[in-house]
């Protein structure tokens, strides 16, 4: 019986695990009833309170991926005294892009309400993600409707860090790639230009909205993400939003994500300079 109890404690999805001065709490539902695509993991420093919080959105073309695909990120952020929250969200075609963005907003709301229980502070919530997750992070940080539906606003986000997406302007990306090459995008954003624009972060950039500061990372050699990043950053600058752009030299779409959090990684250094600069204000 003792061996059975030990096993149950190890595999319980809500059990806490401590490793390398990090406390891990897995599979926490951010909506009820519980849905496996609407759960999150929290990685916290083992000591202290009121740590700033980074909410991470995985990539996967809005149709696959998982919150546990975080490589060395949790340990890196915890080592820098941040709480790291990795979320799952629902996928197309089971739901549409607006539903996915709503999931992200609900996870932000959960963090706002509960993160103090895990050593974090709701006064320093950052949102970040890679690829499809980068698009969603940027959408949540520019289109206020999703956070507003949860009783929050854009000003509840301290900053946004999208990592290598070419979908700041979905309509432009789909149009320029042509019908045969853009099928994966049209499956997610629809065939109508109006719908594509509806889910494009660039559509919502304007002065005086409370859009948080942005650090935009992209692969230096990837033409479409570079062009989209520059256009989006220019829009943010014109709207008087603080924005910094860092090109990942020698990176690919995969390695800029996998290597984020590793020692001596240039994009990682840029991330912590950005975060620390805002949390010290």
Secondary structure, 3 states (H helix, E strand, C coil): CHHHHHHHHHHCCCCEEEECCEEEEEEEECCCCCCCCCEEEEEEECCCCCEEEEEEECCCCCCCCCCCCCCCHHHHHHHCCCEEEEECCCCCCCCCHHHHHHHHHHHHHHHHHHHHHHCEEEEEEEEEEECHHHHHHHHHCCCCHHHHHCCCCHHHCCEEEEECCCCCCHHHHHHHHCCCCCHHHHHHHCCCHHHHHHCCHHHHCCCCCCCCEEEEEEECCCHHHHHHHHHHHHHHHHCCCCEEEEEECCCCCCHHHHCCCCCCCHHHHHHHHHHHHHHCC
